[in-house]
Amino acid sequence: MYIIEEHVVAKASPAAVWQIWSDVEKWPTWDVDLKTSKLLRGAFRDQATVVMKPKSGPQIQATITDYVLNEKFTSSSSLPLTSISFKHMIEPLNEGRVKVIHRVEFEGWLSGLFYCLLGSGIRKGLPISLKNLVKQLG
């Protein structure tokens, strides 16, 4: 398994972060790597399907898993012989602050290859996306 992880501390409630995360169509306003994103149908919940178009690369479909309201969710996609999971977690801190964590995991036979192909772009984009997310919190 190959992992890339970034975090940011913000003055916000878990519910405020969750509100931004659950508005899938607005992900591109803070995620620098996305051109478009939308729910395929229904609401943002466990087993929902999200369709995303990265700024570079083909459109992808992801499934929302590990969903716990105001705490965490994962969006998982399949690549050839590899899965890629984007884990989003909120850790409440003291004084009305939260730690927002975005973690990307590559797992499977070709995970090393996809980590090499996609990893540097993800490493560049994650800190910027997290800073943009904090700006959305006000």
N, C-alpha and C positions, 0 to 999 in steps of 0.2 A: 504494500500500500504506500502511496505517495500522498503527502499532505502539505497544503499551504493554508496558513491561518493568519488572520489579522484581527485586531480588536480596537475599539475606541471606547472611551468613557464619556458619557454625556449626562447632563442634568436633564433628566426626563423620567417619566414613569414607564414601566414595561408596557402598559396599555397604549401609550403614545407611540412607542417604537412599533408595536404590533399594528397599529392603525396604518402606518406607512407600509409595512411589509404586506399587509393583507390587501392593499390597493394595487393589485398586480399590473393593471394597465398604466400605472404611473411609475413602475420600476425604472423605466429609462430616464426619468427625470433626476434620478440619483445614481443609478448604476451606469458607469461610463462605458461598459462593454455592450450594453443592449441598445438596439435600434427600436424594437417593439417587443411588447409582451402582453399576453391576454389569457384569461381563463377560457378554456375550451367550452365549458358550459358549467352552470351552477355557481356555487359560492366557494370562497377560499376555505378549504377544510381538508381533512385527511382523505387521501386518494383522489383529490382533484387533479385535473390535467391542465398544465400551463404550456402554452405555445410561445416560444421566444425566437426572435431573430437577432442574433448578435450583429454588431457592427461589421465584423468580418466572419465569414463562415456561413454555412447553411442554417436554415430554420431548424429548431430542435423542439422536441416535446419532452416535458418533464412531469413526473408524478410527485405530488406532495405526500410526504410520509413523516413519521415521527412528529406528528402535529400535537402540540400542547399549547392551548390558547395563552397568549401573553408570556410565553416562555421559550418555545422553540418550534422550528419546522425544518424539514429537509426537502429539497427538490432534487430528484434523481433522474438521470438520463442514461441511456445506453449508447456506447460507442462500440465499434467492432472489438469483441472479446474483452471489453472493459466497461466498467460503470463509473460514472462521475457523479458525485453527490456534493451539493452545496448546502452545508449545514448552517443554520442561522440560530443563534442562541442569545438569550438575554439573562444576565446575572444581576439581580438587584444589589445595589451597594448602599452605603449609608448616605444621609443628607440629600435624599431625592435624586440620587445618581444611579445610573445603570452601566454595566459593561456590555457592549454589543459585540458579539463575536461572529465572524463569517469564516467558515472553514471549508476548504475544498478537498475532497478525497478522491483519488484515482485508485481503482481496485480491479484486478483481473490480469489476464495473460499479457495484454499489451499496455498495461498501466504505465510502465516506464517510458514507452514510446510517446503516449499521449501527454504524459507529464512533461517530457522534453519539448513536444510541439506546442503545448498550450500554457505550460507553467509560467514562463516569463511574462506573458501578457496578463495572466491572472495575478501574479505577484505585483505587477505595476498598477493594475486596476483596482484591486481590493482596498488599499488604503484611501484612494481618491473617492471610491464609492462610499466608504464608511464616513468620510468627512462630509460628503454631499448629503448623506442620510441625516447626519447631525444638524446640518443647516436646515433641513426640512422640519426638524423638531422645533425650530425657532429659538 
